[in-house]
Amino acid sequence: MEFALTEDQILLQDSLNRTLERACPLERVRKAAADKAPYAADVWSALAELGLAGLIIPPEHGGMGLGLLDAALAAEALGRAVAPVPFVAGGVMAPLALMGAGSTRQQGEWLPRLAAGEIVAGVAVSEAASGARDGAGVFAAGGKLNGKALFVLDGAAADLFVVADRAGGLHLVAADAAGLTRTGLTTIDATRSICELAFDQVSAEPLADGDAAATLTRVIDAGRVILAADILGAGQRMIEKAVAYAGERQQFGRLIGSFQAVKHLCAEMTAELEPCRALVWYAAYAFDAVPAEAGLMAAHTKAHLSEVGTFVARTATEVHGGMGFTDLLGLHYGFKRIGFDRQMLGGPERVRRHAAVLQGWASA
Protein backbone atom coordinates (compact mmCIF):
# COMPACT_ATOMS: atom_id res chain seq x y z
CA MET A 1 0.00 0.00 0.00
CA GLU A 2 1.28 3.46 -0.91
CA PHE A 3 1.22 5.96 1.97
CA ALA A 4 2.55 8.93 0.01
CA LEU A 5 1.04 11.40 -2.44
CA THR A 6 0.74 10.38 -6.05
CA GLU A 7 2.84 12.04 -8.71
CA ASP A 8 -0.24 13.90 -9.95
CA GLN A 9 -0.98 15.23 -6.47
CA ILE A 10 2.59 16.47 -6.05
CA LEU A 11 2.39 18.17 -9.45
CA LEU A 12 -0.96 19.75 -8.52
CA GLN A 13 0.42 21.29 -5.35
CA ASP A 14 3.64 22.42 -7.04
CA SER A 15 1.63 24.05 -9.82
CA LEU A 16 -0.59 25.86 -7.32
CA ASN A 17 2.40 27.06 -5.30
CA ARG A 18 4.08 28.46 -8.40
CA THR A 19 0.90 30.19 -9.55
CA LEU A 20 0.33 31.69 -6.11
CA GLU A 21 3.91 32.96 -5.90
CA ARG A 22 3.30 34.81 -9.15
CA ALA A 23 -0.33 35.90 -8.77
CA CYS A 24 -0.60 36.33 -5.00
CA PRO A 25 2.57 37.80 -3.47
CA LEU A 26 2.37 39.56 -0.12
CA GLU A 27 1.72 42.90 -1.80
CA ARG A 28 -1.41 41.47 -3.47
CA VAL A 29 -2.64 40.13 -0.15
CA ARG A 30 -1.95 43.48 1.50
CA LYS A 31 -3.88 45.32 -1.24
CA ALA A 32 -6.90 43.02 -0.95
CA ALA A 33 -6.93 43.52 2.81
CA ALA A 34 -6.59 47.28 2.52
CA ASP A 35 -9.33 47.49 -0.12
CA LYS A 36 -11.59 45.27 2.01
CA ALA A 37 -12.34 43.32 -1.15
CA PRO A 38 -14.54 40.22 -0.72
CA TYR A 39 -11.90 38.30 -2.63
CA ALA A 40 -9.10 38.90 -5.11
CA ALA A 41 -10.84 38.35 -8.44
CA ASP A 42 -7.62 38.26 -10.46
CA VAL A 43 -6.07 35.63 -8.18
CA TRP A 44 -9.24 33.51 -8.25
CA SER A 45 -9.34 33.77 -12.04
CA ALA A 46 -5.74 32.59 -12.33
CA LEU A 47 -6.48 29.64 -10.06
CA ALA A 48 -9.70 28.82 -11.90
CA GLU A 49 -7.67 28.52 -15.10
CA LEU A 50 -5.76 25.71 -13.37
CA GLY A 51 -9.04 24.01 -12.55
CA LEU A 52 -9.14 24.86 -8.84
CA ALA A 53 -12.75 26.09 -8.88
CA GLY A 54 -13.91 22.73 -10.24
CA LEU A 55 -11.40 20.51 -8.46
CA ILE A 56 -13.95 18.13 -6.91
CA ILE A 57 -16.77 18.69 -9.43
CA PRO A 58 -17.35 15.72 -11.79
CA PRO A 59 -15.96 15.97 -15.34
CA GLU A 60 -19.47 15.82 -16.83
CA HIS A 61 -20.08 19.20 -15.22
CA GLY A 62 -16.78 20.72 -16.30
CA GLY A 63 -14.70 19.84 -13.25
CA MET A 64 -11.70 17.65 -12.57
CA GLY A 65 -13.50 15.03 -10.50
CA LEU A 66 -10.81 14.77 -7.83
CA GLY A 67 -11.22 13.92 -4.14
CA LEU A 68 -11.05 15.77 -0.87
CA LEU A 69 -7.37 14.89 -0.41
CA ASP A 70 -6.60 16.86 -3.57
CA ALA A 71 -8.74 19.73 -2.25
CA ALA A 72 -6.85 19.60 1.06
CA LEU A 73 -3.52 19.85 -0.77
CA ALA A 74 -4.89 22.88 -2.61
CA ALA A 75 -6.09 24.41 0.68
CA GLU A 76 -2.63 23.93 2.16
CA ALA A 77 -1.14 25.90 -0.73
CA LEU A 78 -3.77 28.62 -0.34
CA GLY A 79 -3.13 28.86 3.40
CA ARG A 80 0.59 29.12 2.80
CA ALA A 81 -0.02 32.12 0.54
CA VAL A 82 -2.90 33.46 2.71
CA ALA A 83 -4.70 33.78 -0.62
CA PRO A 84 -7.90 35.88 -0.46
CA VAL A 85 -10.03 33.53 -2.59
CA PRO A 86 -13.45 31.83 -2.04
CA PHE A 87 -12.27 28.21 -2.05
CA VAL A 88 -13.60 26.73 1.20
CA ALA A 89 -17.27 27.36 0.46
CA GLY A 90 -17.34 27.97 -3.28
CA GLY A 91 -14.79 25.35 -4.26
CA VAL A 92 -15.61 22.56 -1.79
CA MET A 93 -18.65 22.87 0.46
CA ALA A 94 -21.21 24.20 -2.04
CA PRO A 95 -20.30 21.67 -4.78
CA LEU A 96 -20.55 18.84 -2.23
CA ALA A 97 -24.02 20.03 -1.22
CA LEU A 98 -25.18 20.08 -4.84
CA MET A 99 -23.53 16.74 -5.64
CA GLY A 100 -25.02 15.09 -2.55
CA ALA A 101 -28.58 16.39 -2.51
CA GLY A 102 -29.16 18.44 -5.65
CA SER A 103 -31.45 17.35 -8.46
CA THR A 104 -30.14 16.64 -11.94
CA ARG A 105 -31.46 20.03 -13.03
CA GLN A 106 -29.86 21.87 -10.11
CA GLN A 107 -26.54 20.16 -10.68
CA GLY A 108 -26.65 20.90 -14.41
CA GLU A 109 -27.52 24.54 -13.79
CA TRP A 110 -24.97 25.39 -11.10
CA LEU A 111 -22.03 22.97 -11.09
CA PRO A 112 -20.66 23.96 -14.53
CA ARG A 113 -20.75 27.63 -13.55
CA LEU A 114 -18.99 26.94 -10.27
CA ALA A 115 -16.38 24.80 -12.05
CA ALA A 116 -15.64 27.57 -14.51
CA GLY A 117 -15.29 30.16 -11.76
CA GLU A 118 -18.14 32.17 -13.27
CA ILE A 119 -20.00 32.48 -9.97
CA VAL A 120 -19.15 32.38 -6.28
CA ALA A 121 -21.21 30.37 -3.80
CA GLY A 122 -21.55 31.11 -0.12
CA VAL A 123 -22.43 28.49 2.50
CA ALA A 124 -24.59 29.21 5.55
CA VAL A 125 -24.12 26.23 7.88
CA SER A 126 -22.47 27.82 10.91
CA GLU A 127 -25.47 27.25 13.19
CA ALA A 128 -25.49 23.55 12.34
CA ALA A 129 -21.71 23.28 12.77
CA SER A 130 -21.04 25.39 15.85
CA GLY A 131 -24.40 26.18 17.43
CA ALA A 132 -26.84 29.05 17.14
CA ARG A 133 -26.16 32.37 18.84
CA ASP A 134 -27.73 35.83 18.98
CA GLY A 135 -31.09 34.49 17.87
CA ALA A 136 -29.66 33.01 14.68
CA GLY A 137 -31.31 30.14 12.87
CA VAL A 138 -33.20 29.66 9.63
CA PHE A 139 -36.69 28.18 9.46
CA ALA A 140 -38.18 26.65 6.30
CA ALA A 141 -41.88 26.40 5.54
CA GLY A 142 -43.80 26.34 2.27
CA GLY A 143 -40.73 26.94 0.12
CA LYS A 144 -39.87 30.09 2.08
CA LEU A 145 -37.05 30.82 4.50
CA ASN A 146 -37.19 33.07 7.55
CA GLY A 147 -34.62 33.87 10.20
CA LYS A 148 -30.96 34.75 10.30
CA ALA A 149 -27.70 33.00 9.40
CA LEU A 150 -24.39 34.22 10.83
CA PHE A 151 -20.81 33.74 9.62
CA VAL A 152 -21.70 32.76 6.07
CA LEU A 153 -18.49 31.55 4.43
CA ASP A 154 -17.46 33.31 1.20
CA GLY A 155 -20.75 35.17 1.40
CA ALA A 156 -19.97 38.86 0.98
CA ALA A 157 -19.84 38.68 -2.83
CA ALA A 158 -21.60 35.36 -3.45
CA ASP A 159 -24.05 34.93 -6.32
CA LEU A 160 -25.65 31.86 -4.78
CA PHE A 161 -26.08 30.54 -1.24
CA VAL A 162 -26.39 27.05 0.17
CA VAL A 163 -28.39 27.46 3.37
CA ALA A 164 -29.01 24.95 6.16
CA ASP A 165 -32.27 25.26 8.11
CA ARG A 166 -32.89 24.38 11.76
CA ALA A 167 -34.28 20.96 10.79
CA GLY A 168 -31.18 19.92 8.85
CA GLY A 169 -32.53 20.67 5.38
CA LEU A 170 -30.50 22.34 2.64
CA HIS A 171 -31.68 25.07 0.29
CA LEU A 172 -30.42 27.10 -2.66
CA VAL A 173 -31.02 30.84 -2.50
CA ALA A 174 -30.12 33.39 -5.16
CA ALA A 175 -28.20 36.39 -3.86
CA ASP A 176 -30.77 38.77 -5.37
CA ALA A 177 -33.81 36.96 -3.95
CA ALA A 178 -36.58 39.20 -2.66
CA GLY A 179 -36.57 39.53 1.12
CA LEU A 180 -32.90 38.56 1.50
CA THR A 181 -30.63 41.04 3.26
CA ARG A 182 -26.89 40.57 3.23
CA THR A 183 -24.62 42.36 5.71
CA GLY A 184 -20.85 42.02 5.60
CA LEU A 185 -19.18 41.03 8.87
CA THR A 186 -15.74 42.12 10.03
CA THR A 187 -13.53 39.40 11.45
CA ILE A 188 -9.86 39.27 12.41
CA ASP A 189 -9.05 37.78 8.98
CA ALA A 190 -9.03 40.38 6.22
CA THR A 191 -8.41 37.69 3.59
CA ARG A 192 -11.80 36.03 4.09
CA SER A 193 -15.31 37.05 3.07
CA ILE A 194 -17.94 36.58 5.78
CA CYS A 195 -21.49 37.91 5.99
CA GLU A 196 -24.78 37.68 7.83
CA LEU A 197 -27.97 36.78 5.97
CA ALA A 198 -31.45 37.83 7.09
CA PHE A 199 -34.40 36.00 5.53
CA ASP A 200 -37.90 37.44 5.30
CA GLN A 201 -40.15 35.09 3.36
CA VAL A 202 -37.32 34.36 0.94
CA SER A 203 -38.03 31.91 -1.88
CA ALA A 204 -35.67 28.94 -1.84
CA GLU A 205 -35.10 25.73 -3.77
CA PRO A 206 -34.72 22.71 -1.50
CA LEU A 207 -31.84 20.35 -2.14
CA ALA A 208 -33.96 17.26 -1.65
CA ASP A 209 -32.96 14.67 -4.24
CA GLY A 210 -30.64 13.00 -1.74
CA ASP A 211 -30.35 12.70 2.01
CA ALA A 212 -30.09 16.37 2.94
CA ALA A 213 -29.21 15.73 6.59
CA ALA A 214 -26.41 13.31 5.68
CA THR A 215 -25.20 15.71 3.01
CA LEU A 216 -25.11 18.57 5.51
CA THR A 217 -22.96 16.45 7.81
CA ARG A 218 -20.55 15.69 4.96
CA VAL A 219 -20.43 19.35 3.94
CA ILE A 220 -19.45 20.35 7.48
CA ASP A 221 -16.91 17.53 7.77
CA ALA A 222 -15.29 18.56 4.49
CA GLY A 223 -15.21 22.20 5.54
CA ARG A 224 -13.45 21.29 8.78
CA VAL A 225 -10.80 19.26 6.96
CA ILE A 226 -10.19 22.07 4.46
CA LEU A 227 -9.85 24.65 7.23
CA ALA A 228 -7.38 22.36 8.99
CA ALA A 229 -5.36 22.06 5.77
CA ASP A 230 -5.42 25.85 5.48
CA ILE A 231 -3.98 26.10 9.01
CA LEU A 232 -1.28 23.61 8.04
CA GLY A 233 -0.20 25.75 5.09
CA ALA A 234 -0.29 29.03 6.99
CA GLY A 235 1.62 27.51 9.91
CA GLN A 236 4.30 26.05 7.64
CA ARG A 237 4.85 29.43 6.03
CA MET A 238 5.12 31.14 9.41
CA ILE A 239 7.79 28.64 10.49
CA GLU A 240 9.74 29.25 7.28
CA LYS A 241 9.63 32.99 7.89
CA ALA A 242 10.74 32.58 11.51
CA VAL A 243 13.70 30.39 10.54
CA ALA A 244 14.74 32.80 7.79
CA TYR A 245 14.50 35.78 10.16
CA ALA A 246 16.55 33.97 12.81
CA GLY A 247 19.27 33.52 10.19
CA GLU A 248 19.36 37.25 9.40
CA ARG A 249 18.67 39.17 12.62
CA GLN A 250 21.64 39.97 14.82
CA GLN A 251 21.62 40.69 18.53
CA PHE A 252 24.66 41.17 20.78
CA GLY A 253 26.82 40.74 17.70
CA ARG A 254 25.44 37.30 16.86
CA LEU A 255 22.68 35.91 14.67
CA ILE A 256 19.71 35.17 16.91
CA GLY A 257 19.46 31.77 15.26
CA SER A 258 22.67 30.82 17.05
CA PHE A 259 20.99 31.21 20.45
CA GLN A 260 19.83 27.94 21.92
CA ALA A 261 16.47 29.38 23.02
CA VAL A 262 15.63 30.47 19.47
CA LYS A 263 16.76 27.13 18.06
CA HIS A 264 14.44 25.38 20.48
CA LEU A 265 11.48 27.58 19.51
CA CYS A 266 11.94 26.83 15.80
CA ALA A 267 12.49 23.11 16.42
CA GLU A 268 9.44 22.88 18.66
CA MET A 269 7.22 24.54 16.06
CA THR A 270 8.36 22.07 13.42
CA ALA A 271 8.01 19.10 15.77
CA GLU A 272 4.43 20.12 16.57
CA LEU A 273 3.28 20.93 13.04
CA GLU A 274 4.93 18.29 10.85
CA PRO A 275 3.00 15.28 12.26
CA CYS A 276 -0.20 17.18 11.51
CA ARG A 277 0.40 16.71 7.81
CA ALA A 278 -0.35 12.98 8.02
CA LEU A 279 -3.44 13.71 10.12
CA VAL A 280 -4.82 16.11 7.52
CA TRP A 281 -4.03 13.74 4.67
CA TYR A 282 -5.73 10.81 6.37
CA ALA A 283 -8.82 12.82 7.34
CA ALA A 284 -9.20 13.94 3.71
CA TYR A 285 -8.60 10.40 2.46
CA ALA A 286 -11.12 8.94 4.93
CA PHE A 287 -13.77 11.40 3.77
CA ASP A 288 -13.92 9.61 0.40
CA ALA A 289 -12.55 6.14 1.15
CA VAL A 290 -13.51 5.33 4.77
CA PRO A 291 -16.91 7.00 5.37
CA ALA A 292 -17.33 5.36 8.79
CA GLU A 293 -14.31 7.31 10.07
CA ALA A 294 -14.90 10.57 8.19
CA GLY A 295 -16.77 12.52 10.86
CA LEU A 296 -14.49 11.51 13.71
CA MET A 297 -11.32 12.21 11.74
CA ALA A 298 -12.61 15.60 10.57
CA ALA A 299 -13.34 16.58 14.19
CA HIS A 300 -9.99 15.36 15.54
CA THR A 301 -8.09 17.03 12.71
CA LYS A 302 -9.85 20.37 13.04
CA ALA A 303 -9.40 20.43 16.83
CA HIS A 304 -5.74 19.40 16.80
CA LEU A 305 -4.67 21.69 13.95
CA SER A 306 -6.47 24.58 15.65
CA GLU A 307 -4.40 24.10 18.79
CA VAL A 308 -1.09 23.46 17.04
CA GLY A 309 -1.69 26.30 14.58
CA THR A 310 -2.29 28.73 17.43
CA PHE A 311 0.97 27.65 19.06
CA VAL A 312 2.91 28.05 15.81
CA ALA A 313 1.39 31.46 15.04
CA ARG A 314 2.25 32.78 18.50
CA THR A 315 5.74 31.30 18.60
CA ALA A 316 6.71 32.40 15.08
CA THR A 317 5.65 35.92 15.98
CA GLU A 318 7.73 35.78 19.17
CA VAL A 319 10.82 34.71 17.20
CA HIS A 320 10.42 37.89 15.15
CA GLY A 321 10.21 40.04 18.28
CA GLY A 322 8.60 43.44 17.78
CA MET A 323 8.93 43.13 13.99
CA GLY A 324 6.48 40.27 14.05
CA PHE A 325 3.59 42.62 14.81
CA THR A 326 4.30 45.06 12.00
CA ASP A 327 2.59 45.19 8.63
CA LEU A 328 5.98 45.26 6.93
CA LEU A 329 6.57 41.52 7.33
CA GLY A 330 2.94 40.52 6.77
CA LEU A 331 3.24 37.81 9.40
CA HIS A 332 -0.02 38.93 10.95
CA TYR A 333 -2.01 37.74 7.93
CA GLY A 334 -1.07 34.16 8.74
CA PHE A 335 -1.62 34.74 12.47
CA LYS A 336 -5.14 36.04 11.86
CA ARG A 337 -5.91 33.42 9.21
CA ILE A 338 -5.12 30.66 11.70
CA GLY A 339 -7.23 32.41 14.35
CA PHE A 340 -10.19 32.57 11.98
CA ASP A 341 -9.82 28.95 10.85
CA ARG A 342 -9.68 27.86 14.50
CA GLN A 343 -13.18 29.17 15.26
CA MET A 344 -14.99 28.69 11.96
CA LEU A 345 -17.28 25.62 11.85
CA GLY A 346 -16.58 25.03 15.53
CA GLY A 347 -13.65 25.74 17.80
CA PRO A 348 -11.58 22.93 19.36
CA GLU A 349 -13.91 22.50 22.33
CA ARG A 350 -16.99 22.27 20.12
CA VAL A 351 -15.59 19.74 17.65
CA ARG A 352 -14.07 17.62 20.43
CA ARG A 353 -17.51 17.38 21.98
CA HIS A 354 -18.86 16.39 18.58
CA ALA A 355 -16.22 13.66 18.42
CA ALA A 356 -17.29 12.46 21.87
CA VAL A 357 -20.90 12.28 20.69
CA LEU A 358 -19.87 10.25 17.65
CA GLN A 359 -18.03 7.84 19.96
CA GLY A 360 -21.02 7.58 22.27
CA TRP A 361 -19.15 9.21 25.15
CA ALA A 362 -21.49 12.22 25.37
CA SER A 363 -25.06 13.06 24.47
CA ALA A 364 -25.86 15.40 21.58
N, C-alpha and C positions, 0 to 999 in steps of 0.2 A: 504494500500500500504506500502511496506517495503522500508524504506529509508536508510538502512544500508547494509553493505556487507553481502554476503551469507557466510555460514560456509565454503564452498569450497574455496571461495576467500580469506578468512582469513587464511585458511590452506596453500594456495598457497603462500601468502606473507610470512608467518612464515617459510615455508620450504625454500624459497629463501633466507631469511635473515640468517637462520642457515647455509646454504650452503656457502653463501658469507663470513660469519664470519670465516668459516674454510678455504675456498679456496682462499679468496681474502682479507687477512688482509692488514694493511697499508704497511707492508714490501713488499708485492707482488705488490702493486700499485707503490711503490717507485722504485722497480726493473724494472717494465715495462716502467716507465717514463725514468729511467736512460738509459735503453737499446734502447729507442726510437722504441720499438716494435709496429707494427701496432695494435696488440691486444694481450691479454694474452691467448694463445691457451689452456693452461691447465684449466684456469678459465672458458673459453667458453665451453670446453668439459664437465666440471662438470655440468654446467648449462644446456647444451644440453641433458644430461642424465636425467634431471628433466623434459624435454620437452619444455624448454624455446625457443629453436630455432624454434619450430613448434607450438608455442602457439596459433596463430590465423589461422594456416593452417588447412583446413578441414581434418577430420579423414581418408577419402579415399585417401589422399595423405601423410599419416603418421603423421599428426599433431593432436593437441588437439581440434581444432575447437572452441576456445573460442573467446570472443569479445574484443573490444578495452579497455573496463574497466579493464579486466584482464591484458592486456598488460600494461596499465597505472600503475597498482599496481606493476607489475614486474619492470617497469622503476623507480618507486619510490624507490624500494629496491636497484636497481643498482646505482641510484644516491646517495643514502645514503652511499654505499660502494665505491663510485667513481670507479666502476668496469670498467677496460679497455677492454670492449667487444663490438662486432659489432651488437648491438641489434636494434638501432633506424632504420637503413636502412635494414640490413639483416634479422632482426626478424619481422619487421612491414611493412615498406614502400614497399620494393620489393615484398613480398608476396601479399600485397594488389594490387599492379600493375598487377601482374600475374593473380590474382583471378578476377580482374575487367575487364581486357581487353585481357588477354592471351587466345590463342586457347587451345583446349583440349590437343593437342600434346605438346604445350609449358608448360602447367600446369603439365602434366604427366612427362615431362622431368626434370623440375626444382624444383617444389614444394617438392617432396619427398627428394631431396638432401638438400634443405634448411632446411626442418623439422628435418632431421637427423644431421644437423650441419656439413655435409660433405663439403659444400662450403660456401663461404661468398659472399654476393651480395652488391655492392655499388649502390648508387642512386644519379643521377646527375639531380637535379631539382631546384638548387639554383637560376638560372636565372628566372625561372617561379615564384618562391616563393618570391624572394626579389629584383628582378630587375637585368638587365645585367650591367656589369661594365668591364672596361679594354678590350673592344672589345669582350667580351665573348658572346656566343650564338652558338647554334648548328643548322645547316640547313640540311634538309633531301630532297633527290632527287634521284629517281631511285634506291632505296634500299641502298643508300650510305649516310654516314654522313660526314659533314665537319664543321669545326669551333672549338670552345673551350668551355669547361664546367669547371667552378671554384667551389671550395668548395664541392667536391663530398663526400658525407657522407659514412664512412666506406670503402673508396675506395683504400687506400694504399696497401692493400693485397687482394682485391676482386678478385674472379674468374669470376664474371659476373657483368655487369652493366645494370641498368635500366636508360635510358637516355631520357630526354624530349627535343624535338626540339622547335624551335621558333614559330611554328604553333600550339603547344599544343599536338603534337603526342608523343607517347611513343615507345621506341625501346629497344630491347635486344642486347647487344654487349658483345662478349666474351673478356676476358681480354687479350688474346693473338692474337686478330684480327690484321691483317696486316693494317698498317697505323695508328694504335692507339698508342699514346705516353702518358705514365702516369708519372706524376711528383708529388712527395710528397710535401705537404705544411706544414709549421710550424705555429701552432696557439698557443694561450696562454695555451690551454688544452693538456697536454701531455698524457692524457688517451684516446684521440680520434684520429681516423685515417681519415685524410682528404687529398685529392689529387686534382690535376688539370688534365683534360683529353684534349688532342689535337687530333682532328680527321682529317685525310687526306684520303678521299675516303674510309672510313671504312665501310665494309659490316655490315648490321644490320638487325635484324628481327623485323618488326613492331608488336606491340601489338595492333591488330586491330579487334579482335573478339568481342569487346564491345565498349562502348563510351570512347575513349581514353582521350578526353578532360575532361569529367566528372570524369574519374578515376584519372587523374592527380590532379584534385582539391581535391579528397578524400585522395589521397596519401599525399599531402601537409598538409591538415587538420589533418590527423592522426599523421604526423611527429611533428606538432606543439603541439598537446596534449601530445605526449610522451616526448618531450623536457620539457614541463611544469611540467610533473610528475617527471622528472629527477631533475629539480630545487627544487621541493618540497622535495624530499628525501635528496638531498645534503644540503638544508637549514635546515631541521630538525636535521640532524647530526651535523651541525655547532652549532646550538643552544645547543644541548646536551653537546657538548664539552665545550662551553662557560660556561654553568651552572656548569659543573663538575670542571672546572678550577677555577671559582669564589669560589667554596667550598674548594679549596686546597691552593690557593695563599694567602700569608699574606703580608700585608703592614701596617706600623705603628703599628705593634703588633696585628693586627686584620685580619681576613679573609676578602678579598675584597668583598665577597658576602654579608657581613654585611653592606656595604656602600649603602646608599639609591640610589645613582646615578647608581651603578652597578645593583642593583635590578631592577631599572626602565628600563635599557637597555635590560636585559634579558626578562622582562615582555613584553616590547614593541615588541621585536622580535617575541615572541610567539603569541601575540595578532595580529600581522600582518600576520603571516604565517598560523596559524591554520585554519582560515576561507577559505584559498585557497584550502584546501583539498576537501571541498564540491564542489568547482568550478571545480577542475580537474576531480573529479568523475562524475559530471554531464556532462561535455564536452565529456568525454569518452563514457558515456551512450548514449548521444544524437547522437553521431557518428553512432551508430548502430540502435537506437530505434526511434530517432526523426530527420530524415535526413534534414528536413526543417530548423532546428536550428544548424546543425552540423558546418557549416562554420563560422557562427557568434560566436558560443561558443568557437570554436578552437582559433579564433582570440582574443577574450576577454581574454581567459585563458592564452594564450601565452604572451600577453602584460602585464597582471596584475602580473603573476608569475615572469616575467622578472624584473619588477620593485621591487616587494617585495623581490625576491631572492637577488637582488643587495644590498638592504638595510640590509638584514640579514647577507650576506657575509661580508659586511663592518663592521657592528656593532659587530658581533662575533669576528672578528679579533681585533677590538678595545678593547673588554673586555680582550683579552689575552695580550694586551700591545705589547711590542717588541717581545715577544715569538711567537706571532701570525704570524709573517713574516718568521719564521725559518722553515727549512725543518724538524726539529726534531718532531714537532707536526703534520706535514702533513696537517695543516689546509688550506694551499694554494691550495691543489688539489681541494677541494670543492669550494674555491673562484674562481679559474680559470674555473672550470667546469660550474659554474653558469654563468660566463662571456661569455663562449662559447655558452651555450644554449640560452642566451639572444639574440645573434645576428644571430644564425643559422636559416634559413628559415624565416628571417625577424625580425628585431628588433621591439621594442614596437611601434615606430612611424609608421613603415611600416604596421604592422598588424592592427593597429588602423585605418589607412586609408583604408585598405581592408575592415574592418568592416563597415566603413562609406559608402563605395561603395555598400556593400551588403544591407545596409539599405536605399540606394537611396539618401544619404546625400551628396555624392561626386561622381564625374565622374571617370571612370576607367583611 
